[in-house]
Amino acid sequence: MAVIGSIRKQSGLLIVLIGLAMVLFLLGDLFSGGGSFFNQREAVIGIIAGEKIDQIEYETLVQDAIDKQFGAEGPTESAKQSIRERIWQKMIDERVLQKEYDNLGITVSPDELLDQVKTTQPGSILYQYFTNPQTGQIIEQFRNPQTGGLDANKVLGAIQNLLNSENASDWLPIEEAIKEDVAMTKYRSLIGKGLYASTQEAKASFAEKSAMATVSYVLKEFNSIPADKVEVTEQDLKAYYEEHKNEDLYQIDSETRSLKFVSFPLIPSPEDLNELKIEMEKIKTGFVADSNDTAFVSENSDSKPENLITFYKENTLPIEIKEAVMNGSIGDVFGPYNLGGSFAVSKLTEIKLSPDSVEASHILISVQNGDTNMISDAKSKLDSLKSVAKSKNNFAELAKEFSEDLGSGENGGELGWFTRGRMVPPFEKACFEGEIGDMPIVVSQFGVHLINITNQTADKKSYLLATVDRIIEPSKATSDAIYRDASKFAVENNTLDKFDHAGAERGIIEPIDDLRLEEDNIPQIGPNSKEIIRWAFDNELGTVSNPFELDDKIVVCAITNIRPEGTLDFDQAKIIMQPEVIKKKKADMMIDQLGSYSSLDDAASKFSTPVAQLDDIRFSDNNLKGGIGREPKVVGTAFGLSENSTSKPIIGNRGVFVIRIDHIAPAQESSDLTNEKKMVSNNAAARAERSAYDAVKKTVGVEDLRNRFY
């Protein structure tokens, strides 16, 4: 069923490809003279400093980086996206920033490169290269057991081994990436250090933090007037729009699209479920009779076999078969049962006693690319060390001297306590199946290990289950029926009015507001929805899509709004303006109610609200105590008044305020402004460093068009 489901999911693509192949075949002679339209078509994925970036050039660089970093295993989608970003930034650097570096004389010396290796930091280039792309975790071999981060000594050892091998050239792209990162850091630092805080700026900054005011106030909150008591006319909205349309709130830095969509869930029918259960019963019968459990699981399962043959403790057994397994015998097969989106049958193949956790040390001899001669030599060397360690009880001393795992080697080879799943499989198997005092020698992808099992928790029963699973998914007939239903909906409801009416009848129409082309997915729809984003930006307002097939559903979309880059037009701004216009009208009503007043107490009487007090207001802090929140207008007004004076009405974020200044503690004088100057300079430098890169790109012109392709 899983294979059929996969074919079904690709059926639309296959039809298109077959059709395209037929057209190309029929028109082959037309395009065979070297003047083919398809050969001449230029796919531009971006423009950097006036230079068009060809998609083929870009993809070649991306694929080369993938091959060097991941080889045949291939990257995850997120890792691939990360590489695309890195290559794009590299192309910008080469065409834009490198000229800046050359003009400024920025270079990276060998000593600086070595320092980067010795002081690895989270987020650095080396962290990326020594992180498992499948798990997002530091590779165990290079993890510091104390900090959990990347171990600089282990990294340095790995690099030295690489440089001494026939694959030394593999280090060059990593080195180049580190140099580029260091050069960018220097560039930003130079810009930041070019900024200097004057004595007057330091004095002003110190005064803003040290001057304090005590304020009494009355507040009439906006929520004291219900929204339905405020009448907002079209004229009110237009007047507000004309006054505020140039503010950032009403500016769109890139075009957005809004959609509606109707979902057609890909859910198996009762007949599908019954058919799958019958199939699993047949598999169960075959599983009972078959003696080669590993081969049977591999041939009959939808999931990877390595995830289906595993030991379980009592508390981790699948709940539906837990009691049966614990009371069962070797060879019993249990199920079918629901295993998180799959139907499964499991055979009990072994029961044994084993620890939950193990404490161990090791001595590692690194081996490059599984070289059999090196493995043999390493085993011989470790066998000799094992004899010495057993006779002299000096494993820790030997680890410090001979282990090529520099991180644990410095600690006598100690790895501490670990549970199942923390170490590579052969290492784990030796540790959990051995006994305290054993010194097994095992081979892993990192080399050859001499392990010293120093401690284990008490043995508990472990149950080895071999499981066959089948993903619960609709059959081809069911999927085809759902697709036909979605296609019929799209054809019959090809206008917004029809779409809204039919979608409302189904009760499953959902909105998507302000979608941007650069987004990778639509959260409301789920993963792999980039194709829908591209479709939305390639079609006009009111267009209804053909069905889009996703992993768990089929969706039909309609484009409901297009907001071009620039200032929002009046109709688009209405929904944003409405709350602000209501707030403004409420403020006008409150100020009219207040009228003229002779004192703060008089204002409190007219507002019918009590007088309250705020202590220690600072000009540098716009947040008021007592849960009032951010009120910069109130703070600014307070420090513009003299003691015992009462303010005019202040329209704040929470409501209308009237304040009285009870006391102002003047700013303190400081004879030493060194630290203040440094802080102001650092803040300015940080802002400049963040902005420098964007400023250079804006000056030369960088246009990223990749989102139309990926």
N, C-alpha and C positions, 0 to 999 in steps of 0.2 A: 504493500500500500504506500509506503514511504517513497518508493521509486516512482510510482504512478503519480503521487502528489507533486513530486519534483518536476516531472514532465509536464503536468498540468500547469504549474506555475510559469513554465517557460513557453507554453504553447503560443501565446500571443507573439512573443519574440521570434519563435521559429517560423510562424506564418509570414511575418514581415521580412525575415531574412530570405526565405524561399522566394517570395515575390520579388524582392530586390535582385536576387541572383538571376531570376528569369528575365527581368528587364535589362540587366547588364549584358546578359547573353545575347538577347535580341538586338541590342544596340551596340554590340561589341565592335562591329566594323566602323561605326560612326566615330567611335572614340579611340580607334587604334592607330591613328596617324600622328601621335605625339602631341596633338593639340587638345587633349582631353580636358574638359571643364573640371573634372574631378582631380586631375593632376595639377591644375593651375590654381585651384581654390586655396586660398590662404586662411588658415585658422589662427587668428591672433588672440592669444590669451592674456595679453597685457601690453602696456606701453610704458617704457621707462626712459625718461629724458629724451623723448621724441623717437626712441627706437622701438619698433614693433617686435614683440616677443612671439616667435612662432611656437605653436603647440608641439610640433615634432621635436624641436630643440629642447623645450622644457621637459617633455615626457621622457626623452632620452636621458637627461640628467637625473630625473626622478628614479627611473628604472635602474640606472647604474648605481645610485645610492642604495636602493633596495637590495640589489644583488650583493653588494659588498657587505651590507649590515646583516641581512637575513638569509642569504643564500637560497637553497631550494625550499626551505621551510616556509618562507613568505611571511609578510607582516600582517598584523591585524589591521582593520580598516582605520582605527584611530592612529596606529603607528604610521600607516601610509599617509594619512592626512598630515601628521607631524613632519614627515619627510618632505611633502609638497611645500609646506610652509617654510621649511629650512632652505630648500632649493630656491624658492621665490625670494626670500630675504638675501640669499647669497647673490642672486642675479642683480638685485638692487644695489647691494654693496659693491659689486664689481663695476657697475656702470655709474654709480653716484658717489658712494662714500670713499672708494679707493682713491679717487681724485683728491678728495679732502684730506685723506691721510697722507698722500704724497706731498701735497702743498705744505702740510704742517710737520712733515718729517716723522710721522708716527710709524714705528716698526715694533716688532716683538722679538726680543733676543732669546737665545737658547736657555739662558738662566731663568728668564721669565716663564718660558714654556715649562721648564722643570718644576718651577714653583707652583704652577697650576696643577700639575700632576700630584705634587706632595700635599697640596691643601685643597683637596676636592670638596666642593660645596654643593648642597642640594640645588638642583636646577641647572647645574653646569653641564657642559658638553660631555664630560666623562661620566656623569651620573646617567645621562641618556644612553651611552654606549654600554654601560655595565648594569643596565636594568633589563629584566626579562620582559620583552614586549607583550607576552601573553598574560602575565600576571601583574605587571606594573611594579614589581618588587625588585630590590637589589638582588642580583644573582647570589645565591647562597655562598658560593665559593669566594666572593669578594665582599661579603658583608662583615662589618665589625660586630662581633657578638655582644660587646658592651653597649654600643650606641645604636645598633641596628642600621646605621648608615654605611656609606661606602668606605672601605678601609684603604687608605692611601698607600700603605706599604704593600698590600696585596695587588693593588692596581699597578704600582711601580714594578713589582716583580713580573706581572703578566706582560707589561709593555717590554721589559727587558728580554723576556723569553721570545716575544714576537719579533723584536728587532734582530735577535740572533738566529732566527729561523729563515727558511726559504720564502716565507710569506711576509717578509719585512715591509714590503710595499703596502700592505693592508693598513699600516699605521699612518701613512701619508694623509689620507682624507681626514682622519681624526685630528691629526696635528694641525692641518689647515683650518679646520673648524674652530679649534681652540684659539689659534692665532687671530682669526677674524673676531672672535668674541672678546679677546683681550684688547684688540685695536679699537673696537667700538667702545669699550669701557674707558680707555684712555681718551678717546675723542670727547665723550660726554664729560669726563672729569676735567679736561682742559676748558671746556665751555663753562662748567660750574665754577672753576677756580678763577675765571675771569670776572666774576661778580664779587663786589666788595660792599660791605655795609659801612656807611659813614657814622660818625659819632652822633649826629642828629637822628639818624634812623634808629640807632641803638637806644638813644634816650627816649624816643617816641615809643618804641616797643616796650621798654622797661616801664614807662609811665602807664601804658595801656593795661599792663598786668598788675601794677601796684596800686593805682588809684581805685578807691572803692566808694560806693554810695549806698546810703540807706534810704529806701523809698517807701512811701505809703501810696496805695493805689485803690481804685475801684475799677471793676471790670464788668461790662455787660457782654455776656457771651453770645456769639452768633446763634448757637443752637437754642437759645431762649425764645427765638421767634421761629415757629414752624415754617418750612419752605413753602407750604401751600398758602401761606398768608402773604406771600410776595408775588406780585404780578410782574412778569418779564415779557416785554413786547419785542417784536422784531426790530423796532427802532432802537430799543435799549441795546440789543445785541449788536446791531450795526455800528452804533456809536462807540461801544466798547471795542469792537473789532478795529475800527479806524484808529483808535487811540493806542492799541496794544499789539497790532499785527506784526510789528517789526521785532518784538521780543523773541528770545530764544525758544520760548514755549511753542510758538507758532511757526517755527522754522523746521523744515525737513531736510536733513543733510543727504539723504538718498531716497530714491523713489520707494514707496511701499505699496503693497497690494493686500486687499482684504478678500477673504473667500467665505463661502459656506460649503459644507460637504454633508453628504448622506452616506452612512456606512452600511455595508452588507456583510455581516460577520461570516467568516468561513468556519462554520460549526458543523461537525459531523452529525448526520441524521441518526435517529434511533436504529435504522437499518444498518448504517455504517458501524455503529458501536456493537451491534449484535454480530455482524460479520467478523469484526475484529476479535471478539471474544471467542467465536467458533475457531478462528484461525489460531489463536493462542492456545486453545485446548488441544489442537492437533500438534502444535509445537511442543506442548507439555508432554504429550505421549512420546514424541520422538526424543525429547530430552531425557526422559526416564530410561529409554532403551540405549541411548548413545553413551559410550564410555569415554570419548574424547571431549571433555567439557569445553576446553579452550577453543577448539575448532568449531564446535557447535555454536557457541556464543558468537564467535567471529562471523560465521556464515549466516546467522539468523537474526542478528540484532540491528537496530537502527543507530544506536549510539556506539561510541568507540569501545572496543573490547577491554582496553586497559581500565576503563571506568566501571566495568561491569563484573569484574572478578576481584573481590576485595574482602578483607576481614572486617567483621562488625563486632563491636562490644554489645553487651546486653542493652545498654541505653541508646544505641544507635541503630538497632535493627528496625527495618520498616515496620511500622506499627500494625499494619494489617496482617502480617505473618509472624509477628514477634513470638507469640505463645507457641505457635505450631513449630517454629524453628527450634526454640528452646527445648521442646519436648520431642523433637524429631530425631531421625537417625541419618547416618551418612547415606547419601544417594536419594533421599526424599526430595521431591519437587513440589513447590508450593505456588499457589496462584491458580488462574490469573488474578492479579490485583493491580490497583491504580498506583502508579509510581510517579507522581508529579507530572502529569501530562502524557504519560505512557501507560500502556498495559504491560505487565511483566510477569514472568514466571522465574522462580529462583530455585536452584539446586543446592542443597547443603553438601559440600564436598569435603569439609574438614572441620574438626573441632580441636582446638589446642589451647594451652595455657600460655599467655604471653603478657609482658608488661605494658602499661600505658605509656610510660616515659622511660628514656634511657639517658644516662650521663656517659659521655665518652670523650676521648682525645684521639688525635690522629697525627700521622706523619705523611705528608703528601710529596710524591715525586711527580712533577708535571710531565705530561706527554702530549706532543703536538699531533693533531689529526689522526689519532688512533694508530700511530706507528707501531707495528707489531714487535720490531726489534727493540725499540725503546721500552715497550711494555715489559718485554722479557727481562731486559737489563734492570728495570725498576723493581720488578718482583724479586729478582735475585738480591738486589741491594737491601730491600726491605726485609727479606727473609733473614739476612744476616743481622740487621738491626733488631729484629724480633728476638733472635737468640740472645743478643747482648742485653736487651731490655728485660727478658725473663730471668737471666742469670744475675744481673746487677741491680734490677729494680730501678732503673734510671730512665724510664720512658720520657719524662719531661725534659731531661737534659739532652737526650737524643733529638727530640722534636725541635728544641731551640737551635740545635746545630745543623740538622739535616732537612727539616721540613721546608718545602717551597711554598707552603701556605703561610706567608709572612705574618699575617695577623694573629692566627692561633699559635704559630710557631713560637712567637715571643712569649706566649703564656704557657709554654710547655705542651702545646698541641691541644689545650683544653677547648672544648666546644660547648661545655655546659650541658644542661638538661634540654631535651627536645622531644616532641611528640611525633607521631606518624604524620607524614606529609611535609615535614620541614627539610628533609634531606633528599638527595637524589636516590632513586629506587634501589640500586645495588648496595649503596651505603646503608640505607635504612633497613633493608632486609637482613644484612649481616648483624646490625646492632640489635634488632628486635628478636631475631631468631637465635642469637648467641646467648652466652651466659656471662655473668660478672667474672672478669679475669681473662676472658678469651681475647685473642689478638688476631682476628681474621685479616687477610689481605684481599682487597677487592679493587676492581677496575671501574672507573666512571668516566664521564666525558671530560673530567678535569685532570685525570691521570690515574696513578695507582696509589691506594691508601693502605697504610698499616694502621688498624684501628685498635684502640685499647678500651674495652668496655669496662668502665669503672664503677657503674652503679645502675640499678634498675628498680622500678617500683614493683610491688608485689604482683605476682601473676594472677590474671583473671581469664575467664573463658573468652575465647574469640571464635567466631563462627565464619568460616570462609564460604561465601555465597557466590555462585556463578549465575549470572542473571541474563536472560534474553528479554529485550524490550522492543516494543513497537509503538511509535509515536501515534497518539490519538489525533487523527486529522480526517477531514472529509474525504470521501472517495472521489474519483474523477467524475462520476455521474452527478454527485451532490455538488461538487465545485462548479461543474459546467452549468448546472441549473441555477446556482447563485449568480454566476457570471451573466447568464442570459437575463436574469431578473434585473441586474444592474444595467446591462446594455439597453434593455427595454425602457428602464427609467430614464436613462440619458437621452435616448432618441425621442421619447414622448414628452419630455419636459426640458426642451432646449432653449427656453427663455427664463429669465429670473422669476417672473410671475408664476409660470407653470412649476418651476423648480420649488419655489416657496410653498405653493399650494400642495403639491404632491409630497414634499418632504414633511410638511406639517401633518398630513394625514398619516404618514408613517411614524411621526413623533420622534424622529431621530436626526433632525437637521441641526448642525452645530456650526458656530461661527469661528473664523480665524481672522483676527484684526492685525493690521499693520505688519504684514510679512515682508521681510527684506531678502533680497536676492542672495546676500552673503551668508544667510543662515544655512546650516547643514541639514536640519530636520525640522518638521512641524510637530511640536510637543503634543498637540491635540490628536494628531494622527499616529505618530510613533516613528520608529526607526525606518530608514530606507525611503523617506518621503522627499528626498531632494529632487526627484524627477517632477513631482507636483509643483515644487517651487519654480523650477525652470519653466514648466508649462504656464504657470500663472503670469510670468513676466514676458512670455512670448505671445500672449493673446489679449484680446480687447475686453473692455468692461461688458459684463453680461454674458460672456461666453460660458457655456456648459461643457464640461470635459467628457471624453470617453471614460470608461471605467479604468481605474488604476488598481492593479493587483499588488497587494502587500502580503506580508507573511501570514497575517491572521484575519485579513478582511479585504474587501474590495470597496473602493470609495469613488463617488462621483462628485466633482467639485464645480462650483460656479464662482466667477469673479464678480464681487459685489461693489468694490471701490478701488480706485487708483489715486494715490496721492503722489503727484510729481514732486521732484526735488525743488526746494525753495519755500516760499511763504504759502501756508495753507490758505485756500480760498474761504470765503465766508461760510459756505455751507459745510465744509469740512471742519472748520474751527468751532462751529456751534456747540458741539458736544463738550468741547474743552472749556469754552467760555461760560456756559450756562451756570456752573457752580460759582464762578468768580463774579458774574453779574448779580447773582442772587446775594452773594456776600456783600457786594458793594451797595445794593439797595437796602439790605438790612442795616448796614453801617449808616446810610443816610437817614433811615428811620430812627435809629438810636440817637444820632446827633440832633435830629429835630426834637426828639423827646427830651434831650438834655437841655437844649436851648442855652441861655446864658447862666453862669453859676459864679458865685462869689468865693467859694472855697471847695476843698475836696469833700467836706462833709455835706455841702449843698449838692454837689454832683452825686454823692452816694444816695442822698434822699430822693433825687429825681430818677436815678436808675433803680432805686429800691434794692440796692446791693450793699453789703457791709464794706467798711474800709479795712484793708489788710496791709501787711507790711512785708517788705523784702529787704533782707540784710545782705551786706557784702556783695553788691552787684559790681562786677568788673567789666570794664569796657571791652576787654579781650574775649569775653564769654557772652554769647548771645542767648544762652539757655538760662531761663529763669527757674528758680527753685519752686517747690510746692506743686510740681506736676504741671506748671503752666507751659513749659516748653520753649521753643525757639521764638524769640520776639526781638529781632534786631532794631526795629523802629523804637521800641520802648527803651532799650538800653541806650541807643544813640541820643534820644531825647533827654534822658536822665542826665547825661554828662554834658548837655548843652544848656542846662538850667542852673541857676544859683540856688543856694540853700533857702528853704522856706517858700520857694516859689511853686506855683501850681501850673501844670501844663494845659495846653489846649487838648481837645480830644485826639487820641492817637488810634488810627485804624490798624490793628495788629493782625496776627494770624488767627488768634483765638476769639477775638471780639474787639470792642472799643474800650480803650483804657483812658483814664485820667490819672495822672501821678502828681505827687508832691515830693519835693526833695527835702528830706528831714536832716540829712547830714552828708557831707562829702569829705572823705579823708583824702587829702591831696597826695599826688604821686610822690613816692619816696625818692630821695636823691641817692645816687650811687657814685662813689668815687672811682669805682673800677667797672668799666663797661666791657671788659675783655670777653667774658662769657656771653654777654648779650650780643655783642658784635658777631661772635662766632656762630651763635644760633641763628641770627638773622641771615648771615651769609650762607650758612648750610641750607636753610630753608629755600633761599633764592636759588642756590645751586641745584638743589633737588628738582625744583620746578623746571629749571633750564635744561637739566640733563634729560628729563622726561620729554621735553618739547623739541630738543635739538634734532633728533632723527626725523620727526614729523615735519619740522620746518624745512629741512633739506629736501625731503621728498616733495613737499608742496612747491618749493622753489623751482625744481627741475621738472616737475610733473611726473607723477606715477599713477597710472590708471590700471587697476586690477580687474581684469575681465574673466578671471578663472571660474567664477561662480556660474557662468553660462555653459561651462563644460563639465564641471565636477560637482 
